Amino acid sequence: MKSLEELGRVRLSPNFYMRDFLYSEVANLHGIPNIPEEPDLAIAAGGKLCTELLEPLAAAFGGISVRSGYRSPTLNAYCNAHGYNCGSNERNRANHIWDLRDADGHLGATACVVVRSFADLYAAGADWRAMAWWIHDRLPYGKLMFFPKLAAFNIQWHERPERAIYSYVKPRGWLTRPGMANHAGDHSDHYAGLP
């Protein structure tokens, strides 16, 4: 218990602690511990996610709510096997499983977040693509994936960023990825009025 408390107190960036990313409804409901097997790797990847992506988002937009962060391999495998919208452990290495490097040995970390001020704009009719293009033009993300509820999105930091954006919100599918004509250039006309 003491080491778990200490892990939760690790400050990943000025506004985020490791504990912010360990909560899981599935883990609580089914009594599955959501504890990193390699805490140092999880802290390193989570620190990059927070400092390079979440802190700039918070500085521009205000409060961020974490919907889902770190998943232990055991928890992720359970979620995948029981239809909780989690990819396989292999797909989640260097994604939600922060303490497993991907197949090429790269570190990464993903969190599903809600930018609260943007969620209000989205509820009032704003297009999710405004946030997607804002991040694309300004932050060194690996991948983004947008969801219909609360304009929540997965945001990934990765040592080798793919810089691809997918959405489950209409229009569903790839917004951009390397090789698409819209990938390069300035997209500021899509997010006029955002900070």
LUMPAKE-833640 format. One record per atom (N, C-alpha, C): residue number from 1; chain; atom name; y, x, z. Coordinates in Angstrom, 2 decimals. Atoms other than C-alpha are relative to their C-alpha. Layout:
% LUMPAKE-833640
NODE  num  cadena  atomo       c2       c1       c3
NODE  NUM       A     CA        Y        X        Z
...
//
This chain:
% LUMPAKE-833640
NODE  num  cadena  atomo       c2       c1       c3
NODE    1       A      N    -1.19     0.83     0.00
NODE    1       A     CA     0.00     0.00     0.00
NODE    1       A      C     1.25     0.87     0.00
NODE    2       A      N    -1.19    -0.85    -0.07
NODE    2       A     CA     2.43     2.79     0.87
NODE    2       A      C     0.32     0.62    -1.36
NODE    3       A      N    -0.29    -0.59     1.31
NODE    3       A     CA     2.00     4.49    -2.52
NODE    3       A      C     0.47    -1.02    -1.00
NODE    4       A      N    -0.47     1.05     0.89
NODE    4       A     CA     2.44     1.18    -4.33
NODE    4       A      C     1.45    -0.35     0.30
NODE    5       A      N    -1.40     0.23    -0.37
NODE    5       A     CA     5.64     0.55    -2.37
NODE    5       A      C     0.89     1.11    -0.55
NODE    6       A      N    -0.78    -1.13     0.49
NODE    6       A     CA     6.85     4.03    -3.30
NODE    6       A      C     0.16    -0.08    -1.52
NODE    7       A      N    -0.08     0.15     1.46
NODE    7       A     CA     6.03     3.42    -6.98
NODE    7       A      C     1.03    -1.06    -0.36
NODE    8       A      N    -0.96     1.06     0.27
NODE    8       A     CA     8.00     0.18    -6.93
NODE    8       A      C     1.44     0.41     0.25
NODE    9       A      N    -1.36    -0.47    -0.33
NODE    9       A     CA    11.01     2.02    -5.47
NODE    9       A      C     0.51     1.06    -0.97
NODE   10       A      N    -0.46    -1.01     0.96
NODE   10       A     CA    11.15     4.54    -8.33
NODE   10       A      C     1.07    -0.63    -0.88
NODE   11       A      N    -1.13     0.50     0.80
NODE   11       A     CA    14.49     4.08   -10.03
NODE   11       A      C    -0.12     0.58    -1.41
NODE   12       A      N     0.16    -0.43     1.38
NODE   12       A     CA    14.04     4.21   -13.80
NODE   12       A      C     1.34     0.24    -0.69
NODE   13       A      N    -1.35    -0.12     0.55
NODE   13       A     CA    17.77     3.91   -14.55
NODE   13       A      C     0.94    -0.64     1.01
NODE   14       A      N    -0.91     0.56    -1.01
NODE   14       A     CA    20.93     2.76   -12.75
NODE   14       A      C    -0.28    -1.44     0.41
NODE   15       A      N     0.19     1.42    -0.30
NODE   15       A     CA    20.01    -0.95   -12.96
NODE   15       A      C    -1.45    -0.47     0.08
NODE   16       A      N     1.40     0.43     0.05
NODE   16       A     CA    16.20    -0.95   -13.10
NODE   16       A      C    -0.89     0.89     0.84
NODE   17       A      N     1.03    -0.67    -0.79
NODE   17       A     CA    13.39    -0.04   -10.72
NODE   17       A      C    -1.37    -0.32    -0.61
NODE   18       A      N     1.35     0.23     0.52
NODE   18       A     CA     9.71     0.24   -11.56
NODE   18       A      C    -0.52    -1.38     0.41
NODE   19       A      N     0.48     1.30    -0.50
NODE   19       A     CA     9.05    -2.85    -9.46
NODE   19       A      C     0.40    -1.16    -0.91
NODE   20       A      N    -0.46     1.05     0.91
NODE   20       A     CA    11.06    -4.93   -11.96
NODE   20       A      C    -1.00    -0.27    -1.12
NODE   21       A      N     0.89     0.09     1.15
NODE   21       A     CA     8.33    -4.32   -14.54
NODE   21       A      C    -1.46    -0.23     0.37
NODE   22       A      N     1.38     0.13    -0.44
NODE   22       A     CA     5.18    -4.77   -12.45
NODE   22       A      C    -0.43    -1.45     0.25
NODE   23       A      N     0.34     1.39    -0.27
NODE   23       A     CA     5.36    -8.53   -11.84
NODE   23       A      C    -0.73    -0.62    -1.18
NODE   24       A      N     0.74     0.71     1.04
NODE   24       A     CA     2.85   -10.63   -13.79
NODE   24       A      C    -0.55    -1.30     0.57
NODE   25       A      N     0.56     1.28    -0.42
NODE   25       A     CA     2.06   -14.33   -13.45
NODE   25       A      C    -1.53     0.01    -0.10
NODE   26       A      N     1.46    -0.04     0.19
NODE   26       A     CA    -1.44   -13.71   -14.82
NODE   26       A      C    -0.65     0.82     1.10
NODE   27       A      N     0.54    -0.84    -1.07
NODE   27       A     CA    -2.05   -10.89   -12.34
NODE   27       A      C    -0.01    -0.75     1.33
NODE   28       A      N    -0.08     0.75    -1.24
NODE   28       A     CA    -0.90   -13.09    -9.47
NODE   28       A      C    -1.01    -1.14     0.04
NODE   29       A      N     0.90     1.15     0.05
NODE   29       A     CA    -2.91   -16.13   -10.58
NODE   29       A      C    -1.46     0.40     0.13
NODE   30       A      N     1.41    -0.39     0.04
NODE   30       A     CA    -6.15   -14.23   -11.12
NODE   30       A      C    -0.34     1.17     0.93
NODE   31       A      N     0.27    -1.06    -0.96
NODE   31       A     CA    -5.79   -11.54    -8.45
NODE   31       A      C    -0.36     1.34    -0.63
NODE   32       A      N     0.26    -1.27     0.69
NODE   32       A     CA    -5.76    -8.62   -10.90
NODE   32       A      C     1.16     0.95     0.28
NODE   33       A      N    -1.09    -0.94    -0.26
NODE   33       A     CA    -3.76    -5.59    -9.73
NODE   33       A      C     0.64     0.49    -1.30
NODE   34       A      N    -0.74    -0.52     1.16
NODE   34       A     CA    -1.07    -4.52   -12.19
NODE   34       A      C     0.66     1.31     0.41
NODE   35       A      N    -0.43    -1.29    -0.52
NODE   35       A     CA    -0.81    -0.89   -11.14
NODE   35       A      C    -0.34     1.08    -1.02
NODE   36       A      N     0.29    -1.06     0.96
NODE   36       A     CA    -0.49     2.11   -13.47
NODE   36       A      C    -1.12     0.92     0.47
NODE   37       A      N     1.04    -0.99    -0.29
NODE   37       A     CA    -3.52     4.39   -13.66
NODE   37       A      C     0.58     1.41    -0.03
NODE   38       A      N    -0.71    -1.29     0.12
NODE   38       A     CA    -1.19     7.28   -14.62
NODE   38       A      C     1.48    -0.24     0.29
NODE   39       A      N    -1.38     0.36    -0.35
NODE   39       A     CA     2.05     6.58   -12.71
NODE   39       A      C     1.06     0.90    -0.64
NODE   40       A      N    -1.02    -0.89     0.56
NODE   40       A     CA     3.85     9.68   -14.00
NODE   40       A      C     0.31    -0.33    -1.46
NODE   41       A      N    -0.23     0.39     1.40
NODE   41       A     CA     3.36     8.62   -17.64
NODE   41       A      C     0.76    -1.32    -0.07
NODE   42       A      N    -0.69     1.30    -0.01
NODE   42       A     CA     4.42     5.04   -16.86
NODE   42       A      C     1.47     0.17     0.36
NODE   43       A      N    -1.39    -0.24    -0.41
NODE   43       A     CA     7.55     6.29   -15.12
NODE   43       A      C     0.78     0.69    -1.11
NODE   44       A      N    -0.69    -0.71     1.09
NODE   44       A     CA     8.42     8.66   -17.97
NODE   44       A      C     0.34    -0.96    -1.14
NODE   45       A      N    -0.24     0.93     1.10
NODE   45       A     CA     8.02     5.98   -20.65
NODE   45       A      C     0.97    -1.10     0.41
NODE   46       A      N    -0.90     1.04    -0.47
NODE   46       A     CA     9.69     3.28   -18.57
NODE   46       A      C     1.42     0.48     0.18
NODE   47       A      N    -1.34    -0.57    -0.14
NODE   47       A     CA    12.61     5.57   -17.82
NODE   47       A      C     0.73     0.07    -1.33
NODE   48       A      N    -0.60    -0.05     1.34
NODE   48       A     CA    13.22     6.06   -21.54
NODE   48       A      C     0.37    -1.40    -0.49
NODE   49       A      N    -0.27     1.38     0.37
NODE   49       A     CA    12.96     2.32   -22.20
NODE   49       A      C     1.29    -0.49     0.66
NODE   50       A      N    -1.16     0.49    -0.75
NODE   50       A     CA    15.53     1.62   -19.50
NODE   50       A      C     1.29     0.73    -0.37
NODE   51       A      N    -1.23    -0.73     0.24
NODE   51       A     CA    18.01     4.41   -20.15
NODE   51       A      C     0.49    -0.11    -1.44
NODE   52       A      N    -0.42    -0.02     1.40
NODE   52       A     CA    18.00     4.33   -23.95
NODE   52       A      C     0.20    -1.38    -0.61
NODE   53       A      N    -0.08     1.33     0.61
NODE   53       A     CA    17.64     0.59   -24.57
NODE   53       A      C     0.55    -1.08     0.94
NODE   54       A      N    -0.42     1.11    -0.87
NODE   54       A     CA    18.02    -1.73   -21.58
NODE   54       A      C     1.37     0.22     0.63
NODE   55       A      N    -1.34    -0.26    -0.57
NODE   55       A     CA    21.03    -0.03   -19.99
NODE   55       A      C     1.11    -0.26    -1.01
NODE   56       A      N    -1.04     0.35     0.97
NODE   56       A     CA    23.08    -0.16   -23.22
NODE   56       A      C     0.12    -1.49    -0.26
NODE   57       A      N    -0.06     1.46     0.16
NODE   57       A     CA    22.12    -3.82   -23.65
NODE   57       A      C     0.73    -0.64     1.18
NODE   58       A      N    -0.65     0.56    -1.20
NODE   58       A     CA    23.16    -4.59   -20.07
NODE   58       A      C     1.49     0.34     0.02
NODE   59       A      N    -1.41    -0.38     0.03
NODE   59       A     CA    26.42    -2.67   -20.51
NODE   59       A      C     0.79    -0.88    -0.97
NODE   60       A      N    -0.70     0.81     1.00
NODE   60       A     CA    27.30    -4.73   -23.58
NODE   60       A      C    -0.03    -1.50     0.31
NODE   61       A      N     0.19     1.45    -0.10
NODE   61       A     CA    25.96    -8.17   -22.64
NODE   61       A      C    -0.10    -0.53     1.43
NODE   62       A      N     0.18     0.47    -1.37
NODE   62       A     CA    25.58    -8.30   -18.86
NODE   62       A      C    -1.46    -0.08     0.37
NODE   63       A      N     1.33     0.07    -0.61
NODE   63       A     CA    22.44    -9.38   -17.01
NODE   63       A      C    -1.15    -0.15    -0.97
NODE   64       A      N     1.25     0.06     0.75
NODE   64       A     CA    18.95    -8.90   -18.37
NODE   64       A      C    -1.10    -0.43     0.95
NODE   65       A      N     1.17     0.41    -0.77
NODE   65       A     CA    15.88   -10.70   -17.07
NODE   65       A      C    -1.25     0.54    -0.68
NODE   66       A      N     1.25    -0.51     0.53
NODE   66       A     CA    12.51    -9.02   -17.49
NODE   66       A      C    -1.05    -1.10     0.09
NODE   67       A      N     1.04     1.03     0.04
NODE   67       A     CA     9.87   -11.55   -18.59
NODE   67       A      C    -1.38     0.62     0.14
NODE   68       A      N     1.27    -0.71    -0.06
NODE   68       A     CA     7.04    -9.06   -19.00
NODE   68       A      C     0.29     1.46    -0.25
NODE   69       A      N    -0.25    -1.43     0.17
NODE   69       A     CA     6.94    -5.31   -18.65
NODE   69       A      C    -1.29     0.76    -0.13
NODE   70       A      N     1.21    -0.81    -0.01
NODE   70       A     CA     4.18    -2.93   -17.76
NODE   70       A      C    -1.23    -0.89     0.19
NODE   71       A      N     1.30     0.63    -0.24
NODE   71       A     CA     0.54    -4.09   -18.04
NODE   71       A      C    -1.04     1.09     0.17
NODE   72       A      N     1.10    -0.95    -0.17
NODE   72       A     CA    -2.38    -2.14   -16.65
NODE   72       A      C    -1.04    -0.29    -1.08
NODE   73       A      N     1.06     0.26     0.98
NODE   73       A     CA    -5.29    -1.69   -19.07
NODE   73       A      C    -0.93    -1.14     0.42
NODE   74       A      N     0.88     1.06    -0.49
NODE   74       A     CA    -7.41    -3.97   -16.87
NODE   74       A      C     0.64    -1.38    -0.19
NODE   75       A      N    -0.71     1.27     0.15
NODE   75       A     CA    -4.80    -6.74   -16.83
NODE   75       A      C     0.16    -0.36    -1.46
NODE   76       A      N    -0.19     0.29     1.41
NODE   76       A     CA    -4.05    -6.43   -20.53
NODE   76       A      C    -1.30    -0.45    -0.66
NODE   77       A      N     1.30     0.38     0.57
NODE   77       A     CA    -7.76    -6.60   -21.44
NODE   77       A      C    -0.37    -1.42     0.43
NODE   78       A      N     0.27     1.35    -0.49
NODE   78       A     CA    -8.13    -9.72   -19.27
NODE   78       A      C     0.84    -1.02    -0.77
NODE   79       A      N    -0.91     0.91     0.72
NODE   79       A     CA    -5.09   -11.35   -20.92
NODE   79       A      C    -0.47    -0.19    -1.44
NODE   80       A      N     0.46     0.06     1.39
NODE   80       A     CA    -6.42   -10.53   -24.39
NODE   80       A      C    -1.27    -0.84    -0.11
NODE   81       A      N     1.29     0.71     0.04
NODE   81       A     CA    -9.89   -11.88   -23.62
NODE   81       A      C     0.13    -1.48     0.33
NODE   82       A      N    -0.14     1.38    -0.47
NODE   82       A     CA    -8.56   -15.12   -22.11
NODE   82       A      C     1.14    -0.76    -0.68
NODE   83       A      N    -0.98     0.75     0.79
NODE   83       A     CA    -5.96   -16.14   -24.71
NODE   83       A      C     1.40    -0.07     0.58
NODE   84       A      N    -1.35    -0.01    -0.57
NODE   84       A     CA    -2.79   -15.15   -22.86
NODE   84       A      C     1.02     0.71    -0.89
NODE   85       A      N    -0.94    -0.57     0.96
NODE   85       A     CA    -1.02   -13.91   -26.00
NODE   85       A      C     0.26     1.49     0.20
NODE   86       A      N    -0.09    -1.46    -0.12
NODE   86       A     CA    -1.69   -10.23   -25.36
NODE   86       A      C    -0.89     0.62    -1.05
NODE   87       A      N     0.82    -0.73     0.96
NODE   87       A     CA    -2.89    -7.87   -28.05
NODE   87       A      C    -1.06     0.81     0.73
NODE   88       A      N     1.05    -0.84    -0.58
NODE   88       A     CA    -5.88    -5.62   -27.49
NODE   88       A      C     0.59     1.21     0.70
NODE   89       A      N    -0.47    -1.23    -0.65
NODE   89       A     CA    -5.63    -2.54   -25.32
NODE   89       A      C     0.36     1.05    -1.04
NODE   90       A      N    -0.31    -0.99     1.04
NODE   90       A     CA    -5.72    -0.41   -28.47
NODE   90       A      C     1.39    -0.26    -0.58
NODE   91       A      N    -1.33     0.33     0.55
NODE   91       A     CA    -2.68    -2.26   -29.89
NODE   91       A      C     1.11     0.16     1.02
NODE   92       A      N    -1.03    -0.07    -1.04
NODE   92       A     CA    -0.86    -2.12   -26.56
NODE   92       A      C     0.19     1.39     0.60
NODE   93       A      N    -0.26    -1.38    -0.44
NODE   93       A     CA    -1.16     1.62   -25.98
NODE   93       A      C     1.40     0.39    -0.46
NODE   94       A      N    -1.39    -0.39     0.27
NODE   94       A     CA     2.41     2.98   -25.80
NODE   94       A      C     0.86    -1.23    -0.35
NODE   95       A      N    -0.75     1.25     0.08
NODE   95       A     CA     3.57    -0.66   -25.84
NODE   95       A      C     0.10    -0.54     1.42
NODE   96       A      N    -0.02     0.52    -1.37
NODE   96       A     CA     2.98    -2.82   -22.76
NODE   96       A      C    -0.81     0.87     0.96
NODE   97       A      N     0.73    -0.95    -0.85
NODE   97       A     CA     0.49    -0.25   -21.45
NODE   97       A      C     0.72     1.34    -0.10
NODE   98       A      N    -0.89    -1.16     0.05
NODE   98       A     CA     3.04     2.46   -20.71
NODE   98       A      C    -0.71     1.32     0.29
NODE   99       A      N     0.64    -1.24    -0.43
NODE   99       A     CA     0.59     4.96   -19.26
NODE   99       A      C    -1.20     0.37    -0.86
NODE  100       A      N     0.96    -0.44     1.01
NODE  100       A     CA    -1.67     5.18   -22.31
NODE  100       A      C     0.77     0.37    -1.26
NODE  101       A      N    -0.65    -0.41     1.25
NODE  101       A     CA    -0.37     7.21   -25.24
NODE  101       A      C    -0.69    -0.70    -1.17
NODE  102       A      N     0.61     0.62     1.16
NODE  102       A     CA    -0.96     5.77   -28.70
NODE  102       A      C    -1.04     0.94    -0.62
NODE  103       A      N     1.08    -0.77     0.61
NODE  103       A     CA    -3.75     7.05   -30.98
NODE  103       A      C     0.46     1.36    -0.51
NODE  104       A      N    -0.55    -1.27     0.47
NODE  104       A     CA    -1.44     9.82   -32.25
NODE  104       A      C     0.56     0.85     1.14
NODE  105       A      N    -0.46    -0.77    -1.15
NODE  105       A     CA    -0.59    10.97   -28.72
NODE  105       A      C     1.44    -0.21     0.40
NODE  106       A      N    -1.41     0.25    -0.31
NODE  106       A     CA     2.89     9.45   -28.53
NODE  106       A      C     0.16    -0.97     1.17
NODE  107       A      N    -0.36     0.82    -1.16
NODE  107       A     CA     4.49     7.88   -25.48
NODE  107       A      C     0.87    -1.17    -0.45
NODE  108       A      N    -0.83     1.15     0.30
NODE  108       A     CA     6.04     4.42   -25.57
NODE  108       A      C    -0.05    -1.01     1.13
NODE  109       A      N    -0.07     1.05    -1.01
NODE  109       A     CA     7.01     1.43   -23.43
NODE  109       A      C     0.69    -1.21    -0.59
NODE  110       A      N    -0.56     1.27     0.48
NODE  110       A     CA     7.73    -2.23   -24.18
NODE  110       A      C     0.25    -0.92     1.18
NODE  111       A      N    -0.25     1.08    -0.95
NODE  111       A     CA     9.30    -5.01   -22.14
NODE  111       A      C     0.46    -1.22    -0.78
NODE  112       A      N    -0.53     1.25     0.54
NODE  112       A     CA     9.90    -8.65   -22.99
NODE  112       A      C     1.18    -0.38     0.90
NODE  113       A      N    -1.21     0.26    -0.77
NODE  113       A     CA    13.46    -9.45   -21.93
NODE  113       A      C     0.75    -1.20    -0.53
NODE  114       A      N    -0.98     1.01     0.37
NODE  114       A     CA    16.03   -12.20   -21.97
NODE  114       A      C     1.37     0.56     0.35
NODE  115       A      N    -1.41    -0.36    -0.23
NODE  115       A     CA    19.66   -11.20   -22.39
NODE  115       A      C     0.69    -1.32     0.32
NODE  116       A      N    -0.40     1.32    -0.46
NODE  116       A     CA    21.09   -14.03   -20.34
NODE  116       A      C     1.21    -0.58    -0.74
NODE  117       A      N    -1.18     0.53     0.70
NODE  117       A     CA    24.49   -14.33   -22.03
NODE  117       A      C    -0.34    -0.39    -1.43
NODE  118       A      N     0.40     0.35     1.36
NODE  118       A     CA    22.84   -14.32   -25.45
NODE  118       A      C    -0.91    -1.23     0.00
NODE  119       A      N     0.84     1.20    -0.10
NODE  119       A     CA    20.28   -16.92   -24.32
NODE  119       A      C     0.86    -1.26     0.02
NODE  120       A      N    -0.93     1.13    -0.02
NODE  120       A     CA    23.24   -19.23   -23.62
NODE  120       A      C     0.56    -0.26    -1.40
NODE  121       A      N    -0.51     0.15     1.36
NODE  121       A     CA    24.67   -18.57   -27.09
NODE  121       A      C    -1.08    -0.58    -0.92
NODE  122       A      N     1.14     0.47     0.80
NODE  122       A     CA    21.23   -19.15   -28.65
NODE  122       A      C    -0.24    -1.50     0.26
NODE  123       A      N     0.18     1.42    -0.34
NODE  123       A     CA    20.88   -22.47   -26.78
NODE  123       A      C     1.08    -0.86    -0.63
NODE  124       A      N    -1.12     0.73     0.62
NODE  124       A     CA    24.25   -23.46   -28.24
NODE  124       A      C    -0.03     0.10    -1.52
NODE  125       A      N     0.13    -0.03     1.45
NODE  125       A     CA    23.06   -22.68   -31.78
NODE  125       A      C     0.12     1.35    -0.67
NODE  126       A      N    -0.10    -1.33     0.60
NODE  126       A     CA    23.50   -18.93   -32.29
NODE  126       A      C    -1.33     0.40    -0.63
NODE  127       A      N     1.18    -0.47     0.72
NODE  127       A     CA    21.06   -17.26   -34.66
NODE  127       A      C    -0.57     1.23     0.71
NODE  128       A      N     0.66    -1.13    -0.66
NODE  128       A     CA    18.51   -14.89   -33.05
NODE  128       A      C     0.22     1.30    -0.76
NODE  129       A      N    -0.17    -1.21     0.82
NODE  129       A     CA    19.12   -12.49   -35.94
NODE  129       A      C     1.27     0.76     0.35
NODE  130       A      N    -1.19    -0.72    -0.43
NODE  130       A     CA    22.56   -11.68   -34.52
NODE  130       A      C    -0.37     1.10     1.00
NODE  131       A      N     0.44    -1.00    -0.98
NODE  131       A     CA    20.92    -9.92   -31.57
NODE  131       A      C    -0.87     1.06    -0.67
NODE  132       A      N     0.90    -0.94     0.68
NODE  132       A     CA    18.28    -8.34   -33.80
NODE  132       A      C     0.79     1.05    -0.78
NODE  133       A      N    -0.78    -0.95     0.80
NODE  133       A     CA    20.82    -6.77   -36.16
NODE  133       A      C     0.92     0.84     0.89
NODE  134       A      N    -0.84    -0.78    -0.93
NODE  134       A     CA    23.10    -5.72   -33.26
NODE  134       A      C    -0.81     1.17     0.54
NODE  135       A      N     0.86    -1.06    -0.52
NODE  135       A     CA    20.21    -3.76   -31.74
NODE  135       A      C    -0.35     0.99    -1.10
NODE  136       A      N     0.40    -0.87     1.11
NODE  136       A     CA    19.11    -2.41   -35.12
NODE  136       A      C     1.11     1.01    -0.34
NODE  137       A      N    -1.11    -0.87     0.38
NODE  137       A     CA    22.56    -0.99   -35.85
NODE  137       A      C     0.44     0.96     1.10
NODE  138       A      N    -0.59    -0.75    -1.10
NODE  138       A     CA    23.24     0.43   -32.38
NODE  138       A      C    -0.97     0.76     0.90
NODE  139       A      N     0.91    -0.58    -0.99
NODE  139       A     CA    20.10     1.37   -30.44
NODE  139       A      C    -1.24     0.62    -0.64
NODE  140       A      N     1.17    -0.69     0.55
NODE  140       A     CA    17.12     3.70   -30.99
NODE  140       A      C    -1.33    -0.67     0.39
NODE  141       A      N     1.20     0.76    -0.36
NODE  141       A     CA    14.44     1.01   -30.61
NODE  141       A      C    -1.18     0.44    -0.87
NODE  142       A      N     1.20    -0.25     0.78
NODE  142       A     CA    10.84     1.41   -31.78
NODE  142       A      C    -0.36    -1.23    -0.82
NODE  143       A      N     0.27     1.29     0.64
NODE  143       A     CA     9.98    -2.24   -32.54
NODE  143       A      C     0.69    -1.09     0.81
NODE  144       A      N    -0.50     1.21    -0.64
NODE  144       A     CA    11.48    -5.64   -31.76
NODE  144       A      C    -0.85    -1.17    -0.47
NODE  145       A      N     0.71     1.22     0.35
NODE  145       A     CA     9.69    -8.98   -31.67
NODE  145       A      C     0.67    -1.16     0.72
NODE  146       A      N    -0.75     1.12    -0.57
NODE  146       A     CA    11.59   -12.25   -31.13
NODE  146       A      C    -0.86    -1.24     0.16
NODE  147       A      N     0.75     1.20    -0.35
NODE  147       A     CA    10.29   -15.47   -29.55
NODE  147       A      C     0.95    -1.19     0.11
NODE  148       A      N    -0.87     1.17     0.00
NODE  148       A     CA    11.62   -19.06   -29.65
NODE  148       A      C     0.64    -0.35     1.34
NODE  149       A      N    -0.54     0.42    -1.30
NODE  149       A     CA    12.10   -19.65   -25.91
NODE  149       A      C     0.99     1.02     0.54
NODE  150       A      N    -1.06    -0.79    -0.63
NODE  150       A     CA    15.36   -18.31   -24.45
NODE  150       A      C     0.46     1.19    -0.84
NODE  151       A      N    -0.30    -1.15     0.85
NODE  151       A     CA    15.76   -15.93   -27.43
NODE  151       A      C    -0.57     1.28     0.61
NODE  152       A      N     0.66    -1.16    -0.61
NODE  152       A     CA    13.41   -13.63   -25.51
NODE  152       A      C    -0.53     0.90    -1.11
NODE  153       A      N     0.55    -0.92     1.00
NODE  153       A     CA    12.26   -10.52   -27.31
NODE  153       A      C    -0.65     1.19     0.68
NODE  154       A      N     0.59    -1.27    -0.39
NODE  154       A     CA     9.99    -7.55   -26.92
NODE  154       A      C     0.86     1.10    -0.58
NODE  155       A      N    -0.74    -1.17     0.45
NODE  155       A     CA    11.90    -4.31   -27.13
NODE  155       A      C    -0.79     1.23     0.41
NODE  156       A      N     0.83    -1.17    -0.24
NODE  156       A     CA    10.03    -1.05   -27.44
NODE  156       A      C     0.80     1.28    -0.17
NODE  157       A      N    -0.40    -1.39     0.19
NODE  157       A     CA    11.03     2.55   -26.86
NODE  157       A      C    -1.26     0.76    -0.40
NODE  158       A      N     1.16    -0.77     0.45
NODE  158       A     CA     8.72     4.98   -28.67
NODE  158       A      C     0.45     1.38    -0.45
NODE  159       A      N    -0.33    -1.36     0.43
NODE  159       A     CA     8.65     8.71   -29.30
NODE  159       A      C     0.13     0.11    -1.52
NODE  160       A      N    -0.14     0.06     1.46
NODE  160       A     CA     8.20     7.94   -33.02
NODE  160       A      C     0.34    -1.43    -0.39
NODE  161       A      N    -0.38     1.40     0.22
NODE  161       A     CA    10.19     4.73   -33.54
NODE  161       A      C    -0.27    -0.46    -1.44
NODE  162       A      N     0.26     0.60     1.31
NODE  162       A     CA     9.04     2.52   -36.40
NODE  162       A      C     1.23    -0.72    -0.53
NODE  163       A      N    -1.21     0.76     0.34
NODE  163       A     CA    12.29     0.50   -36.38
NODE  163       A      C    -0.34    -1.20    -0.89
NODE  164       A      N     0.42     1.21     0.70
NODE  164       A     CA    10.69    -2.77   -37.41
NODE  164       A      C     0.28    -1.20     0.88
NODE  165       A      N    -0.34     1.23    -0.73
NODE  165       A     CA    11.73    -6.31   -36.42
NODE  165       A      C    -0.81    -1.16    -0.56
NODE  166       A      N     0.81     1.17     0.36
NODE  166       A     CA     9.36    -9.30   -36.46
NODE  166       A      C     0.45    -1.17     0.86
NODE  167       A      N    -0.40     1.17    -0.78
NODE  167       A     CA    10.04   -12.86   -35.33
NODE  167       A      C    -0.99    -1.15    -0.12
NODE  168       A      N     0.72     1.26    -0.03
NODE  168       A     CA     8.16   -15.97   -34.29
NODE  168       A      C     0.97    -1.18    -0.05
NODE  169       A      N    -1.04     1.02     0.15
NODE  169       A     CA    11.46   -17.84   -34.61
NODE  169       A      C     0.28    -0.13    -1.50
NODE  170       A      N    -0.31     0.18     1.42
NODE  170       A     CA    12.37   -19.35   -37.98
NODE  170       A      C     1.25     0.79    -0.37
NODE  171       A      N     1.10    -0.18     0.93
NODE  171       A     CA    12.56   -17.73   -40.42
NODE  171       A      C    -1.01     1.01     0.55
NODE  172       A      N     1.06    -0.80    -0.61
NODE  172       A     CA     9.26   -16.37   -39.11
NODE  172       A      C    -0.42     1.12    -0.94
NODE  173       A      N     0.49    -1.12     0.79
NODE  173       A     CA     8.04   -12.98   -40.25
NODE  173       A      C     0.86     1.23     0.21
NODE  174       A      N    -0.74    -1.25    -0.10
NODE  174       A     CA     9.54    -9.56   -40.86
NODE  174       A      C     1.46    -0.22    -0.36
NODE  175       A      N    -1.43    -0.03     0.33
NODE  175       A     CA    13.32    -9.38   -40.64
NODE  175       A      C     0.29     1.30    -0.75
NODE  176       A      N    -0.15    -1.29     0.67
NODE  176       A     CA    13.23    -5.70   -41.53
NODE  176       A      C    -1.06     0.95     0.50
NODE  177       A      N     0.86    -1.12    -0.34
NODE  177       A     CA    11.02    -2.64   -41.49
NODE  177       A      C     0.23     1.07    -1.06
NODE  178       A      N    -0.24    -1.05     1.00
NODE  178       A     CA    11.07     0.70   -43.29
NODE  178       A      C    -0.55    -0.41    -1.37
NODE  179       A      N     0.38     0.35     1.37
NODE  179       A     CA    10.94     0.19   -47.03
NODE  179       A      C     0.62    -1.29    -0.49
NODE  180       A      N    -0.66     1.23     0.43
NODE  180       A     CA    12.69    -3.19   -47.04
NODE  180       A      C     1.44     0.33    -0.40
NODE  181       A      N    -1.34    -0.26     0.54
NODE  181       A     CA    15.97    -3.32   -48.96
NODE  181       A      C     1.10    -0.14     1.04
NODE  182       A      N    -1.05     0.26    -1.00
NODE  182       A     CA    17.90    -4.57   -45.92
NODE  182       A      C    -0.05     0.97     1.17
NODE  183       A      N     0.22    -0.84    -1.18
NODE  183       A     CA    16.75    -1.79   -43.59
NODE  183       A      C     1.21     0.89     0.31
NODE  184       A      N    -1.12    -0.93    -0.22
NODE  184       A     CA    19.65     0.65   -44.06
NODE  184       A      C     1.34    -0.73    -0.12
NODE  185       A      N    -1.34     0.54     0.17
NODE  185       A     CA    23.37     0.08   -43.95
NODE  185       A      C     0.53    -0.70     1.23
NODE  186       A      N    -0.72     0.68    -1.08
NODE  186       A     CA    25.76    -1.92   -41.81
NODE  186       A      C    -0.31    -1.49    -0.07
NODE  187       A      N     0.34     1.42    -0.06
NODE  187       A     CA    24.76    -5.40   -40.67
NODE  187       A      C     0.97    -0.77     0.90
NODE  188       A      N    -0.93     0.57    -0.99
NODE  188       A     CA    27.84    -6.17   -38.56
NODE  188       A      C     0.45    -1.42    -0.36
NODE  189       A      N    -0.37     1.37     0.34
NODE  189       A     CA    28.59    -9.34   -40.53
NODE  189       A      C    -0.93    -1.02     0.63
NODE  190       A      N     0.98     0.91    -0.65
NODE  190       A     CA    25.47   -10.84   -38.89
NODE  190       A      C     0.27    -0.22     1.47
NODE  191       A      N    -0.24     0.15    -1.43
NODE  191       A     CA    26.74   -10.31   -35.35
NODE  191       A      C     1.48     0.02     0.36
NODE  192       A      N    -1.43     0.13    -0.28
NODE  192       A     CA    30.46   -10.92   -35.62
NODE  192       A      C     0.18    -0.85     1.26
NODE  193       A      N    -0.25     0.73    -1.25
NODE  193       A     CA    31.73   -12.06   -32.22
NODE  193       A      C    -0.81     0.50     1.16
NODE  194       A      N     0.74    -0.62    -1.11
NODE  194       A     CA    29.14   -10.15   -30.19
NODE  194       A      C     0.73     1.26     0.43
NODE  195       A      N    -0.71    -1.20    -0.48
NODE  195       A     CA    30.32    -7.24   -28.06
NODE  195       A      C    -0.22     1.21    -0.90
//
